[in-house]
Amino acid sequence: MATYRLLPREGTCTFQRIMSGRKWVGRVVQHADGDWLGIIDKESVRRPTAMLAFDDIVATHLGYESGAQLRAQNARVRQVKRIYDKATDAVYSEVLHGNFKPLDVVVKGRPVGLEMALRGAIRDLKRK
């Protein structure tokens, strides 16, 4: 999943670029009446501020009805990731303390315990 971001104006540009990773995918421009227009491909939205135009055009492009719906989905995903990260840290901690029982957990033929311990180790190495 790529992260969309809005780059500020550069030099004499009259618009702000919408980037997906390193790829330029759209723009946000100010209309003559003061509203902002967000454009990605052939989709466009018109909002009173640049950030609202950016949020809503990215949400529309990704298949959501509004920027608020996209933010709510992202919050749910982050919450699930936090829970999973705590579980991986717990399994890794148990392995470091000599309890190897969590490594034996297998779900649908996959060694889930081992995967969690390895992800916990990788997260621990990244922190250092």
Legacy VTK file of the C-alpha trace (Angstrom):
# vtk DataFile Version 3.0
C-alpha trace
ASCII
DATASET POLYDATA
POINTS 128 float
0.000 0.000 0.000
1.463 3.317 -0.993
1.391 6.439 1.097
-0.162 9.443 -0.590
1.223 12.859 0.278
0.753 16.417 -0.842
3.943 18.249 -1.782
4.076 22.042 -1.401
4.363 24.336 -4.378
7.816 24.599 -5.907
9.119 27.780 -7.480
6.557 29.242 -9.853
4.212 26.230 -9.836
0.541 27.104 -9.446
-0.396 23.708 -8.039
0.618 21.168 -5.388
1.564 17.651 -6.457
-0.077 14.504 -5.084
2.551 11.784 -4.792
2.114 8.027 -4.326
5.515 6.885 -3.174
7.824 8.536 -5.714
5.231 8.687 -8.479
3.354 11.865 -9.283
-0.314 10.807 -9.537
-2.340 14.015 -9.295
-2.531 17.639 -8.252
-4.389 20.127 -6.106
-4.995 23.535 -7.717
-6.762 26.658 -6.566
-9.759 27.603 -8.689
-10.453 31.235 -9.655
-13.300 31.511 -7.120
-11.020 30.434 -4.228
-12.065 26.777 -3.954
-9.506 24.025 -4.339
-9.711 21.302 -6.970
-8.169 17.866 -6.354
-7.454 15.848 -9.499
-6.247 12.242 -9.918
-6.638 10.626 -13.345
-10.105 11.687 -14.577
-11.576 12.057 -11.068
-11.867 15.448 -9.426
-13.352 16.977 -6.287
-13.880 20.594 -5.299
-13.413 21.628 -1.634
-12.863 24.889 0.308
-9.298 24.036 1.426
-6.322 22.312 -0.176
-6.121 19.625 2.519
-9.825 18.750 2.223
-9.451 18.485 -1.551
-6.387 16.264 -1.095
-8.070 14.000 1.495
-11.248 13.571 -0.519
-9.614 12.967 -3.906
-7.274 10.320 -2.467
-10.220 8.649 -0.703
-12.271 8.715 -3.905
-9.334 7.334 -5.884
-8.950 4.458 -3.393
-12.682 3.667 -3.489
-13.912 5.340 -0.295
-16.805 7.787 -0.099
-14.949 10.487 1.840
-11.664 11.353 3.504
-13.245 10.696 6.913
-14.113 7.128 5.910
-10.525 6.546 4.743
-9.114 7.963 7.997
-11.443 5.688 10.018
-10.296 2.630 8.047
-6.652 3.607 8.533
-7.246 3.973 12.290
-8.739 0.451 12.447
-5.770 -0.982 10.534
-3.292 0.781 12.853
-5.139 -0.598 15.919
-4.965 -4.180 14.585
-1.270 -3.697 13.806
-0.611 -2.447 17.357
-2.293 -5.562 18.802
-0.335 -7.868 16.492
2.935 -6.088 17.316
2.304 -6.556 21.053
1.699 -10.271 20.453
4.907 -10.636 18.430
6.865 -8.808 21.122
5.392 -11.125 23.777
6.354 -14.278 21.844
9.857 -12.916 21.224
10.243 -12.044 24.904
9.198 -15.558 25.940
11.765 -17.079 23.560
14.490 -14.803 24.938
13.636 -15.981 28.455
13.999 -19.639 27.443
10.332 -20.599 26.983
10.155 -22.145 23.515
6.527 -23.374 23.772
5.135 -20.403 21.785
7.246 -21.494 18.809
5.173 -24.687 18.494
1.956 -22.845 17.570
0.846 -23.927 14.088
-2.261 -22.568 12.333
-3.389 -24.159 9.052
0.016 -25.726 8.516
1.943 -22.479 9.057
4.391 -22.082 11.972
2.727 -18.947 13.354
4.707 -18.978 16.604
8.021 -19.043 14.754
6.907 -16.260 12.394
5.824 -14.103 15.337
9.125 -14.664 17.139
11.101 -13.738 14.039
9.008 -10.597 13.468
9.530 -9.659 17.113
13.283 -10.089 16.657
13.270 -7.942 13.528
11.248 -5.229 15.310
13.724 -5.364 18.212
16.686 -4.966 15.837
15.032 -1.996 14.112
14.569 -0.233 17.447
18.308 -0.371 18.178
LINES 1 129
128 0 1 2 3 4 5 6 7 8 9 10 11 12 13 14 15 16 17 18 19 20 21 22 23 24 25 26 27 28 29 30 31 32 33 34 35 36 37 38 39 40 41 42 43 44 45 46 47 48 49 50 51 52 53 54 55 56 57 58 59 60 61 62 63 64 65 66 67 68 69 70 71 72 73 74 75 76 77 78 79 80 81 82 83 84 85 86 87 88 89 90 91 92 93 94 95 96 97 98 99 100 101 102 103 104 105 106 107 108 109 110 111 112 113 114 115 116 117 118 119 120 121 122 123 124 125 126 127
